[in-house]
């Protein structure tokens, strides 16, 4: 199983290019899921969508997230839905207050051995590496 901790709540103004005069304010939760920081946002707690980190969510919108001072008015349950409205996760009911586990990035900073970075695909610029060879028979003669 897994545990979801709500660590912050706030709001974000989203602009719809099809309705430029009617920006929408959405609810944002920063959560910790199995030690990883993520965010969920939506019009209310019953229609949240998954998002990456709060920073990535902010970068995809023209306005920053306005974080509230505390977690005073959390709803009794949450639901995470897909773009089509299908329930992906939930309802997740409030269980208890407590200290959320440290995010994975902080665990590395505290002395855990760093993980080897995954090989990333790049678009050209293979400096310092031998070029990949074409397998024999790949191109008919």
N, C-alpha and C positions, 0 to 999 in steps of 0.2 A: 504494500500500500504506500500511500504518500500522504504528506500533510502540507496544507497550504496555509501560510501565515500572511495576513494582511499587515504590512508594515507602514504604509502611508496611504492617504487618500487625498484626492484633489479634483480639479476640473480642468478641462481643456476646451478651447474654442476651435471647432472645426468649420472650415469654410467649404461650401459646396459650389463648384464652379457653375453648376446649372441654376443655383439660387444665390447669387452673390450678395444680395441684400438681406439674406436670412441666415446668418451664421448660427450653428448649433453648439450648445455647450453640453459636453459629455462628461460623465463621471469617470474618474481614473483611479485604479487601485494599484499600488506597487505591492507585489507579492513575493514571497520566498517559497519556492517549491523544491523540496529536497535539497536545500542549500543553494539554489540558483535564483537570481533575481530576475523577475519578469514583470509584466504589467498586463492589466486587463482594463478595457474601457468600453463604454456604451452609454445609451441614454438613461439606463437605470441598472440596478443590481441584478435584475432578472434577464437582461439582454446584453451581457458583457461579451466582448470579443477578445480573443487572445492577441497579445502583442509581444514583441521582444522586450528589451530593456526599456525602462522609462526614457533613457537618453535617445534611443532609436525612435521611440514614439514621438518625442519632441522634435527630432530632426525631420520627421515626415510631415510635420505641420508647421504653419507659419508662426504660431504663437506658442509660448512655453506653457508647461503645466503649472497651474497655480496650486501648490500644495497647501492643505489645511494644517492648522496647528496641532491637531491630534486626531484620534480615532474615536471621537465621541458618539457620532450618530451612524454607526455601522448598521446595515439592515440585518435582520435575523437569518437570512440565507441569500446565497448567490447562485447564479446559473451562468455558464459560459456557452454561447451559441455560435453556430457557424454563420457565414454570410447569408445563407438561405433561411436561417432561423431555427434549424435543427439543434436540439440540445446536445452539446458535446460533453458537458460535465455539470453535474448537479442534479438536484439542488444540493448545495454544500451548506450545511447548517452551522451556525456558530457553536463552537464547542467550549472554549475557555480562553482566558487571557493568559499570556505567558511571554517568555522571551523567545523570539524567533532564532533559529540556528544561524550561525554566521554564513554569509555568502561564500561561495567557493573561492572567489578572488581574494578575500581576506584571509582564508585559510592558507593560501600560498604565501601571502605576505608575512604570515606569522611563523614561517619556517618549514612548512611542508615542502617536500621536494617538488620542483616545478615539473609539470608534464611536458613531454616532448611535443612541440607544435606539429599539427597535422600538415601534410604537404598540401600546399595550396596550388591550384591551377593558375597559371598566369598567361597573359596574352603576349607572347614573344619575350625577347630579352633574356635568353637562357645563358647569360654570361657565366663563364667559368665551368660550364658543364659540357660534356661531350654530346654531340647531336645524336638524336635517336635514329637508329638505322631502320630502314624499310625491310620488313621480312622478305626473304626470297620467295618468289612466286606470287607476291601480292599484286604485281602488275604484270599482265600477260605480255609476252614479247612479240 
